[in-house]
Amino acid sequence: MPNQFPSVRPRRLRRNQTLRDMFQETEFSLNDLVLPIFVEEEIDDFVPITSMPGVMRIPESKLAGEIERYARAGIKSVMAFGVSHHLDATGSDSWREDGLVSRMARICKDAAPEMIVMSDTCFCEYTSHGHCGVMHDHGVDNDATLINLGKQAVAAAAAGADFISPSAAMDGQVQAIRSALDAAGFIDTSIMAYSTKFASALYGPFREAGGSALKGDRKSYQMNPMNRREAIRESLLDEQEGADVLMVKPAGAYLDIIRDVREASRLPLAAYQVSGEYAMIKFGAQAGAIDEARVVRETLGSIKRAGADMILTYFAMDLALQGI
């Protein structure tokens, strides 16, 4: 009589925690995480972001102390977003030598020289209209914006930024920035491109965090969330233009895209667990619906499993303090 019971039993390798740890295929550490931060000028104290529990705008005057605190906890890299009080039609403060973008990079590097400082390179937090570039009658002018992106990138690099991270979603932005950096002598400054950036509904809390004045949407320059082939094309174009690192943003709802880009490119790949993803976990945990610590590790692990080499996440400091 044939054996009615299985001879192949995958459960053998799950019998206890030691075995489960031994055969775990995917892991992440603080080396893989980047902490996004919001820095506001001309304020005296931290400002809680109500839609992102636990995240605050950092007063510029207290940024150095925060960077030192992150470094002591084991954070290796930050992505700096500015909340400017000097808005105009082009976001010109962002490329001034003494503007907020430059000051943030300089303060971070002075406070913790070993910290890898990534400068978000865009205009949405520096323009009076909240869009990511120069506005003309027909919308955002791609090529006029490229010139200004080059200026902002050079200013950030001169202040000490290790990575220029263009998120403006302009065609040709990586090539324009690479050319501007090289012409200014910053040949060793790296570019981490927001190479596949979707026009996602998951950015909602970021609008509050960054103080965006946006009216309308960015669908004419950010990607349609329903397009998979175009997503790969966008990242490969940035690779051709000279990006050192690619990125998929958002992360959790786009694991298939992370895997697609991973298989199409040999460049390092980042993924951004965005504000809406963070908020859903936080509010779900507050409601008692989920176990926050477990869900954070599961979601970050799934992003890594899909193929990301590094993850931008607002949970990075929480994990550092928990000693992952």
Secondary structure, 3 states (H helix, E strand, C coil): CCCCCCCCCHHHHHCCHHHHHHCCCCCCCHHHEEEEEEEECCCCCCEECCCCCCCEEEEHHHHHHHHHHHHHHCCCEEEEEEECCCCECCCHHHHCCCCHHHHHHHHHHHHCCCCEEEEEECCCCCECCCCCCEEECCEEEHHHHHHHHHHHHHHHHHCCCCEEEECCCCCCHHHHHHHHHHHCCCCCCEEECCCEEECCHHHHHHHHHHCCCCCCCCCCCCECCCCCHHHHHHHHHHHHHCCCEEEEECCHHHHHHHHHHHHHCCCCEEEEECHHHHHHHHHHHHCCCCCHHHHHHHHHHHHHHHCCCEEEECCHHHHHHHCC
